Amino acid sequence: MSSRAPALLVLEDGRSFHGHAFGAEGETFGEAVFSTGMTGYQETLSDPSYHRQVVVMTAPHVGNTGMNDEDMESARIWVAGYVVRDPARVPSNWRSQRSLDDQLREQGVVGISDVDTRALTRHLRERGAMRVGISTTETDADALLKRVLDSGQMAGANLSEAVSTTETYVVAPASAAGREKPLVVAAIDLGIKTNTPRMMSERGIEVHVLPATSTIEDVLAVEPDGIFFSNGPGDPAATTAQVALLQDALGRGLPYFGICFGNQLFGRALGLDTYKLKYGHRGINQPVMDRTTGKVEVTAHNHGFAVQWPDGVDLGEGVPTPYGMASVSHVCLNDDVVEGLELRDDTGALKSFSVQYHPEAAAGPHDAAYLFDRFTQLMDGMA
């Protein structure tokens, strides 16, 4: 790899790392975050939630299984940049169609290799996620730092519309699932991953994937049995139109399920605040307890923001809202971050819920796949 062009990485606090070009040559800027997953790099790269983020892989060896067309979570790579320690020189997997390096170059994604990613990760854990620049054309760290400081911040960024579909499309149910007529879900695409409507389809659901700009009229036009908000990038505090849409849907009694960004927007729709985590949760090994069952799940995460539970209110207590009683359904066992919310009516019946992590994770653990069954039962009137 030493024959590659030199590359420079500079963080906004001035710390710099030298390495070699990996993927496209050029210059890129974004928010530096780290992912602890030892597998699933293709799914990470193609997750729209990583829009405008430079991902640092903590696993030292990346790219050994190459890239294929089947495992993409969207139509393209979304990361702003990619940082690895030891890229595979030759991919070795029967499903591989091209190398990771080739795919990054083809899509113009600037990356850097031969970097001490352990030192970089420890720095981000201590100082927090921050802006970063990677360049194969700039050798002066101070000059690159100036451009890093001029780049945009993640806090206050409204990004979901940039990654959303522009036209509605339908994913048909894969089976009847014992119903005469399939359940219909209006899924608002805030950065949806391919596996999400696929998992709904497997449960006999007809999924109408709608643009992030959709109105309540657009939602009601598909005559849905439920509404879903996907994962996505950006600051939930800067996303207001979708919160208003969700409040309208909740006011009409539509069952709701949200994942990741959808959890944060659910919190804001219920009157809760959100905040930026120091360095976020990103990986496929996070322990989360489902407080409704007492079971602990190993889960996949990708979020830099979280729901703020009101000060002075215990996680086991409910909070009244205009739509019912809200409570914390899931909690991260590493740091007590809110990982799920529930909304119940006066009788205690479940009306809507959301989770901060990714039950549709691929590649990743499958402990939380039951949440799609919970949504199906909710719409069937069995919850």
N, C-alpha and C positions, 0 to 999 in steps of 0.2 A: 504494500500500500504506500510505501515511502516515495514511489515514483509519481504519486499524485501531487497536484498543486498544493502549496501551503495554504492553510486556512486559519483564521483568527476568530475567536469568540470573546466578546466583551460584555460583561454584565453592567447594569446601570450604576452599581456601586463602585465600578472601576476595576473589579477583578477580571483578569483575562486568562485565557487558555489558548495554547497553540496546538494545532493538529494539521490534518490534511483534508482536502476536499472529499466529500462523500455525497454522491448524487450530483445535482447540477452545480455548476460554478456560478458565482455571482455574489449577491448580498441580500440578506433578509433580516427582518426585525419582528419581534413578537414578545410574548410573555414566556419566560423560562419556567417550565414545570417538569417534574420528574414522574416517571411511571415505573412501578415496581414489578410489573408483570414479566415473567420469564418466557412467556409465549404469547401469541396473539398480536404480534407487531403489525400485521397487515390490517387487522380489525381496528387497531389504534390509529394507524395512519389515515384510514378512510372514515373515521368517526367525525361527523361535522362538528361535534362539540369541541374539537381541538382547533377550530378556526382561529387564526391569529395567535396560536401558541407554538412555541419551540419546545419540542418534547425531548427530554433527556432520558435515555433508557438506562436503568440501573443494572440490568442484566449485562454482563460484560461481552457476550458473544451474540451478535444479532445478524439475522439474514440467512441462517443456515437452511431454512426450508423454502427460500425463494418467495415468489409471488405467484398467485393464480387469479383467475377471473371469478371463481365461485365464492371466495371468502371476503370479498369487498363488502363493506357496510354502507357504501354509497357509490356513486358513479366515478368518484375521483379521490385523490389524496387531499386532505384538508389542512394538515399541519403546516405551519409557517416555516418550520425548519426542523432538522433532526440531528440529534447528537448521540453518537455511539462510541464505545471504546474500541472493540475489535470486530469489524464487519467481516462476515464470511467471504472468503475469496471465491468459493464455488458453491452454489446452492446444491443441496442433496435431498430431494424429496420427490416421490413419484408423481405428485400433483403439481410440482413447480413448472411454471411456463416461462418465467424470466427471473432475473436476479433482482434483488431489492435495489441495488445500485442503479441498474438499468431503468427500473420503474421510477425511481426518484428523478433521474436525469430526464426521462421522457416527459414527466409532468412538471419539470422546472422547479423542483423542491431542493433548496440549498441545504446541505448538511455538512457536518464536520465529524471526522473520525480520529482515532488515536488520541483521544482526550481522556484524562483521568476522571471518569464519570463518578467515581466514588467521592472524590474530593469536591466535585461540582455539586453533587447531591447533598453532601454534608453542609456545604455553604448555603444552599437554598433552604435546607431545614433550619439552619440557625438564623438566617437573615430574612427568609420568606421569598415567595415567588416574586420575580422582578423582571423588568424589561431586559432584553438581550439583543445583541446583533451578531450575526455570523457573516464573515466576508472572506472570499478568496481573492479579492482585488485590492483590499486595503491592508497595509502592513503596519500602519501607525495606530496603536491602540487608543491614543487620545483622540485622534480624528474620528475613529469609529464610535467611541464613547459619546462624542458630541451628537452624532446621528441617532444613537440609541436614546439619548435624553430628549431628542426632538420627536421620537416616535410616540404613537398613541398608547394609552393605558387601558387595561382591561376594565377597571372600575369605571362605571358610567357608560360602558359601551353597549349599544343595542345592536346585536349581531344576528339575531335569529332569521330576519327576513333575507339576509344575504346568503343563507345556506338552505333556505326552504325551497320546495317545489314551486314553480310558477303556475302550474295547472293541476287541477284535481285528477287523481287517478284512483282506480279501484283494484284492490287485491281480493279476489274471489275466495270464498271458503273452500278449504281443501276437502271437506266432507260435510255431510248433513248434520253430523253429531246428534242424531236422533230427533231433529226438529223438522217440522214441515216447512218452516220458513227460517232462513238464517237470521241471526242477530246482526244488527247493523251498527257500526261504530264510526263516528266522525272523528278522525284522528288529525289533530292540528300538527302540521310538520314544522317544528322549530329547529330541526336538525335530526330528523328521525333516522334510525338505523334500519337496514334492510330486514334484520331478523325480527323486529318488533311486529310489523303486520303479518309476517310469516307465522309467528307463534300464535297470533290471534286467529289467523286462517285455519290453523290446525285444530282449533277449538270450535270450528263451525261459524266463524264470524266473517261477515262481509265488511271489509275495511275500506272506507272512503278517506283517502289521504288528501287533506285540504291545505292550501297555502297558509303561511303564517298570517297573512293579511285578511283572512276570512272573517266575515261578520256573523252575527247570530243568525241572520237570514240564510247565509250559506250553509251553516250547520243544520238548521231546521229543514232545509230543502232536501236533505238526504234521508229525512225521517229516521233519525238515529235512536237506537235503544240506549246508547251511552256516548259519552264524549271522552276523548283521550288527548292529553298533551304530552309531547315527546321530550326527549333530551334535547339539548342545544347549547350554543355558546353565548357568552355575554353576561352582563350584570342584570339580575332579575329586577333590581330597583329602577333600571332604565327601560324596562319593558312594560308599558302601561296598557296598550290596546288589547293585548291578549288577556291581561288581568280583568279588564272590563268585560271582555267576551265571556270569560269563565264565570264571573259573578252573575252575568245574565243567565247563563246555562244552569248554574246552581239554583238561582231563584226560580227557575222553571222546573226544578226537581230532576234534572237529567243526572243519572249516575255518572260519576267521574273517576277516571284513573289517570294518574300522572307519574312520569318517570323522570328523575334527575331535575332538569330545568322545570319540568312539569310539576315537581314537588315544590320547588321554590315559588313558582307562580301560584300554586294552590295556597301556600302559606300567605302570600301577599293578598290573594283574593279573600282570605278569611280574616284579614286585618292584622296579620303578623308581619314583623320586619324580617329582612334578610341581611347578612353580613358576609364580608370576604374572609375566608380562612387564610391563615398565615402562609401555608404552602399547599393546601388542598389534600384531597384523597384521590390517588390515581394508582390503580393496580387491580389485581384479581384475587386478593387474599385478605380482605377486610372482614373482621368478625362483627356481625350485627345481630342483635336480639330482637325477635318479633315479640313484643310485649303482650300481644293477644294470645299467643300460644306458649310463650316461655322458651321457645326453641332458638338456638343460635345457628346462624347461617354464615357460611363463608361466601363473600359477595365480591362483585366487581364494581369498582368506583371510577368516576371521572368527574370531579366537581371541585371548583375553587370557591364557591359560595354555599351558604347553608341558611336554613330557617332559624331565626332567633326566637326561642321560647321566651315568653314574658318573664321578666325578673320577679322573683318572689313566688312564682307559681311552680310547684313541683311537677316533674315530668309525668307523674302519675295522676295529676289533676287535669280536669277538662277546662276549656275556655269557651264561654258562650260567644256565638257569632250570629249574624242575621240569618244564617242558613242551618243552624243546629249547633250541637256541642262538638268542638274540635278537641282532639287529644293526640298525644304522641304515641304512635303505634310501633315504631322501630327506633332503636338507639344504637350508635356505634360504641362497641365495648372498649375501643382504644382511647377515646377522648370524650365520650358522652354527647357527640354531635347528634342532633335530631336527624334521623334517617327515614322517617315516615310519619304521615299524618292520617288521621281518620276523622270523618264527619258523620255524626249519628243524630237521629231525630229524637223527639221527646220520649219515645218508647225504648230507646237504646238500639234501634235497628240501624245497621250500616247504610249510609247513603252514598258516600264517596270516600276515596282514599288515594294516597300517593306514597311513593318511596323515593329516597334520594339516590339509591344505588341502581344497578342495572340487572334486573331479573332476566333480561333477554341476552345477557352477555355471551358473546362468541368471539374468540375462544375465551372460556372462563368457566367458573363453577355454575352448577345448575340447581343449587339449593333453593333458589328463590323463584323457580318457574311456577310454583303454585299460585303466585299472585295473579297470573293470567286466568287461572281457574277461579280465583276469588272474584275477579271482575266479571267473568262469565256468569257465575252464580248470582252476583249482584244484579246483573241485567235480567237474568231469568227469574228474579224475584225470590231466590232461595237463600240469600245471605241473612 
